[in-house]
């Protein structure tokens, strides 16, 4: 049984590592996968629901560490080989990232808690279902195709993350906030929005990676705190296999994310995102059919 659960965690980690950075919705894929092959190491349904709510967010930490590793030189402001101007440029980049995280941070910390207090369910509780995921996959898939055709042969105003202004960073952050709808794709909505306001694909993808660090790190911290509160109030004893599956999922997500990020950065230099749009439409239709006829 333990081996089966670890294999599930391995699969979740692979899917997270691939879909977190490609604009095809990691949350959407994980929700679908959880419907098909959920964890089953406990008979306590409430505990499993709480564990999954934490797992599907915390597993993203592996993907975040991949970004930190791959872009360490660009993100670390204290590098010995960096000049004073380069260090200043790095700090300015971090400030733009912070500004870009304000919209999603406000929704995740304030709006989400207000909705939960008023209705008894947070945003995920209301939107985490196959119908919403399928609709978001299809709608954004169409948007990718339309926007790519609109932007064909377009000359972008911004081609480097260092040229993104604070106002533009906030605009990009507003697009990122749309990803609270599962199936949307945080990277997808951010990249789409960036392209609409004149940022090149490589710069949009790179800035999207950097925005993920505080957003996904903060979201993971909040979910862990919620899980700890649940454990303290319910006195449930967490089986060791639960922590092992979480560790496996994060590790695999980290390793696969390294390959995914490298692939995407090379891909965007030569190709459009139309292929991802068609994939999203096909997957969305498949999800609708599957959950309607099952």
Protein Blocks (a to p, Z undefined) as FASTA:
>chain_A
ZZmmmmmmmmmmmmmmmmmmpcgbjmlmmmmmmmmmccffbfblklmmmmmmmmmmmmmm
mmmmmmmmmmmmmmmmkbfkbcfklmmmmmmmmmmmmmmmmmmmmmmmmmmmmmmmmnop
afklmmmcfklmmmmmmmmmmmmmmmmmmmgoiacfblcfklpcfklmmmmmmmmmmmmp
ghkopmlmmmmmmmmnopafklmmmmmmmmmmmmmmmmmmmmmmmmmmmmmmnopacdfk
lmmmmmmmmmmmmmmmmmmmmmmmmmmmmmcfklmmmmmmmmmmmmmmmmmmZZ
